[in-house]
Amino acid sequence: MDAQATASTSTTPVLSHVPSSVSLSPKVMATFKPAKVYKGHNVPGTSFTSVDFDDRGDWLITAGEDESMQLFDVRTGKHQKQFYSKKYGAHLARFTHKSTAIIYASTKENDDIRYLSLHDNNYLRYFKGHKKKVVSLAMSPQDDTFLSAAHDDTVRLWDLRTASAQGLLNIAGHPCVAYDPSGFVFAVALNLRSTIMMYDVKQFDKQPFLCVHLDDPVLLSRTFPPRVPVMTSLSFSNDGKWLLVGTSGDVHYVLDSFDGSMLARLEMPPDQIATGLERARTKPYDRPMEPAAGLSSEEVKWSPDGRYVISGSIDGRLLIWDFNPPASEGEALYPNRPAPGKHCTLHPINVLDGHPNGPSRAVAFNPRSAMIATAGFELSFWLPDLKEAGIVKPAEDARVAAQ
């Protein structure tokens, strides 16, 4: 694979079929490289702001600052279609459970959510109600409902089949939202109070059944008052045990999704360059920008097996933490890790170069294959080099199932 190839008209397949599957391992994760880099599908100087794979991992949709959305065929690596939303802008493009339809948030004119058919580029429905910018959007993993959160201090529950909101939460604090894998529970993060709340979907209008204050004792020991990172994303692991809290700062968190206890802080070692997206975008990255909800909402994601956490960074690198290694490997990897129930600080097991021209703002892991997509001023598809990992012979392909 040519790690620096610019894919515009190439028909070289990115993925191909191999009957066997390969589990993700630290050795495999260390060999991920950009297999294709797309530089010609957004206006120069503008950044992609969101990326999303469909349920089968065959298609990827982007949204960008140039008010366009781009559709890519993941198997062939070909750019398929371009969709413009010049009047209303485009952000947080999300596939529904059909690969032929998406929802996305407006960025200007109004704050509606739009339901678009990719087949014929026709709008199927408009979801009206938010009065300020939508900064978080999540499809239910089980049905056609979805959640939205906006700067108007509301969270709304919708159904694709009707234009009216099915539920409304009035919340003091710029929120972000996520469903758990069952679709029965959702989480809401409130930056105003550094609080995460858990709700039962069937009792949307009731009080949350769990409230967790995100209190970082390490930051408290470094400065007073502590510089509290702005929470920008939430995501549950595929087994529902853990909640990943992404921030615009230099640290992310993993919480126990049942009791809310902090299990891990994810950050770089103190002697290495900071990575948070709220930092200045040029070297030496030491002039902090004003942190804000919505600065990035897709900078950190789980791998499909729930073992690894993958994050973008201000300098374009891809960071990989091994959060949940088997006990036999964990003792060697993290010899001083506290017993379960106590938080620890984890440093990346790999730091991979990927975006030399600026921040890697959005990250997504293909739900069915060992493939990562990252986006900033360009879009990159990453694949592992299984020959380098010592898993396959040179003649075999790089298609693996992420397990």
Long-range contacts (C-beta under 8 A, 24 or more apart in sequence): 1-33, 1-35, 1-383, 1-385, 1-398, 2-35, 3-33, 3-34, 3-35, 4-34, 4-37, 5-35, 5-36, 5-37, 6-37, 6-38, 6-39, 6-40, 7-36, 7-37, 7-38, 7-77, 7-78, 7-79, 8-38, 8-39, 8-40, 8-41, 8-79, 10-36, 10-77, 10-78, 11-76, 11-77, 11-78, 12-36, 12-76, 12-77, 13-75, 13-76, 13-77, 14-74, 14-75, 14-76, 14-77, 14-371, 14-381, 14-383, 15-74, 15-75, 15-369, 15-371, 15-383, 15-398, 15-399, 16-75, 16-397, 16-398, 16-399, 17-397, 17-399, 18-396, 18-397, 18-399, 18-400, 21-400, 21-401, 21-403, 22-370, 22-386, 22-391, 22-392, 22-400, 22-401, 22-403, 23-305, 23-403, 24-303, 24-305, 24-307, 24-308, 24-370, 24-402, 24-403, 25-389, 26-322, 26-325, 26-329, 26-333, 26-349, 26-350, 27-389, 27-390, 28-370, 28-384, 28-386, 28-389, 28-391, 28-400, 29-308, 29-320, 29-322, 29-349, 29-350, 29-384, 30-320, 30-349, 30-350, 30-352, 30-389, 31-384, 31-385, 31-386, 31-388, 31-389, 32-318, 32-320, 32-350, 32-352, 32-372, 32-382, 32-383, 32-384, 32-385, 33-352, 33-382, 33-383, 33-384, 33-385, 34-354, 34-380, 34-381, 34-382, 35-77, 35-381, 35-382, 35-383, 35-398, 36-77, 36-380, 36-381, 37-378, 37-379, 37-380, 37-381, 38-70, 38-72, 38-79, 38-378, 38-379, 38-380, 39-378, 41-70, 41-79, 41-82, 41-379, 42-66, 42-68, 42-70, 42-377, 42-378, 42-379, 43-68, 45-377, 46-377, 47-358, 47-359, 47-361, 47-375, 47-376, 47-377, 48-361, 48-362, 48-375, 48-376, 48-377, 48-378, 48-379, 49-91, 49-92, 49-296, 49-298, 49-361, 49-362, 49-375, 50-91, 50-92, 50-93, 50-297, 50-298, 50-362, 50-375, 51-298, 51-362, 51-363, 51-364, 51-373, 51-374, 51-375, 51-379, 52-93, 52-94, 52-95, 52-102, 52-364, 53-95, 53-364, 53-366, 53-367, 53-373, 54-95, 54-99, 55-95, 55-97, 55-99, 55-367, 56-99, 56-367, 56-368, 57-366, 57-367, 57-368, 57-369, 57-371, 58-99, 59-95, 59-99, 60-364, 60-373, 61-93, 61-94, 61-95, 61-102, 61-118, 62-93, 62-375, 62-379, 63-90, 63-91, 63-92, 63-93, 63-104, 64-90, 67-107, 69-93, 69-102, 69-104, 70-379, 71-118, 72-379, 74-366, 74-369, 74-371, 74-381, 77-381, 81-118, 81-121, 83-116, 83-118, 83-121, 85-114, 88-112, 88-114, 91-134, 92-134, 92-135, 92-136, 92-137, 92-297, 94-137, 94-138, 94-139, 94-146, 95-139, 96-139, 96-144, 96-160, 97-139, 97-144, 103-127, 103-137, 103-139, 103-146, 103-160, 104-137, 105-133, 105-134, 105-135, 105-137, 105-148, 106-134, 107-133, 111-150, 111-152, 113-137, 113-148, 113-158, 115-160, 124-160, 125-160, 125-163, 126-163, 127-158, 127-163, 127-165, 128-163, 129-154, 129-156, 129-164, 129-165, 129-168, 130-154, 130-156, 133-294, 135-174, 135-175, 135-176, 135-293, 135-294, 135-297, 136-175, 136-176, 136-177, 136-233, 136-297, 137-177, 138-177, 138-178, 138-179, 138-186, 139-179, 140-179, 140-183, 141-179, 141-181, 141-182, 141-183, 142-182, 142-183, 143-183, 145-183, 145-201, 147-177, 147-179, 147-186, 148-177, 149-174, 149-175, 149-176, 149-177, 149-188, 150-175, 151-293, 151-294, 155-188, 157-201, 157-204, 166-204, 167-204, 167-205, 168-205, 169-199, 169-204, 169-205, 174-293, 174-294, 176-231, 176-232, 176-233, 176-234, 176-293, 176-297, 177-234, 178-233, 178-234, 178-235, 178-236, 178-243, 179-236, 180-236, 180-240, 180-257, 181-236, 181-238, 181-239, 181-240, 182-240, 187-234, 187-236, 187-243, 187-257, 188-234, 189-231, 189-234, 189-245, 191-230, 191-231, 191-293, 194-228, 194-231, 196-231, 196-234, 196-243, 196-245, 196-255, 196-260, 198-257, 198-260, 210-259, 210-260, 211-260, 212-255, 212-260, 214-245, 214-253, 214-262, 215-262, 216-251, 216-253, 216-262, 216-265, 217-343, 218-251, 218-265, 218-345, 219-251, 229-276, 229-278, 229-291, 230-278, 230-291, 230-292, 230-293, 230-295, 231-293, 232-293, 232-294, 232-295, 232-296, 232-297, 232-299, 233-296, 233-297, 233-298, 233-299, 233-300, 235-300, 235-301, 235-302, 237-302, 237-306, 238-302, 238-304, 238-305, 238-306, 239-306, 241-306, 242-306, 242-323, 242-324, 244-300, 244-301, 244-302, 244-309, 246-296, 246-297, 246-298, 246-299, 246-300, 246-311, 247-276, 248-276, 248-277, 248-278, 248-291, 248-292, 248-295, 248-296, 248-299, 249-276, 249-278, 249-291, 250-274, 250-275, 250-276, 250-279, 251-276, 252-300, 252-309, 252-311, 254-309, 254-323, 261-341, 261-343, 262-343, 263-340, 263-343, 263-344, 264-321, 264-323, 264-343, 264-344, 264-345, 264-346, 265-343, 265-344, 265-345, 265-346, 266-300, 266-309, 266-311, 266-321, 266-323, 266-345, 266-346, 266-348, 267-345, 267-346, 267-347, 268-319, 268-347, 268-348, 269-347, 273-315, 274-314, 275-311, 275-313, 275-314, 275-315, 275-317, 275-319, 276-313, 276-314, 277-312, 277-313, 277-314, 277-359, 277-361, 279-314, 280-314, 281-314, 281-358, 281-359, 283-315, 285-314, 285-315, 296-361, 296-362, 298-361, 298-362, 298-363, 298-364, 299-360, 299-361, 299-362, 299-363, 300-363, 301-363, 301-364, 301-365, 302-365, 303-365, 303-402, 304-365, 304-366, 304-367, 304-368, 304-402, 304-403, 305-402, 305-403, 310-363, 310-365, 310-372, 311-363, 312-355, 312-359, 312-360, 312-361, 312-362, 312-363, 312-374, 312-376, 313-359, 313-360, 314-359, 315-359, 316-353, 316-354, 316-355, 316-356, 316-357, 316-358, 316-359, 316-360, 316-376, 317-351, 317-352, 317-353, 317-354, 317-355, 317-360, 318-350, 318-351, 318-352, 318-353, 318-354, 318-360, 318-363, 318-372, 318-374, 318-382, 319-348, 319-350, 319-351, 319-352, 320-348, 320-349, 320-350, 320-351, 320-352, 321-346, 321-347, 321-348, 321-349, 322-346, 322-349, 352-382, 354-380, 354-382, 355-380, 365-402, 366-402, 367-402, 368-401, 368-402, 369-399, 369-400, 369-401, 369-402, 370-400, 370-401, 370-402, 371-402
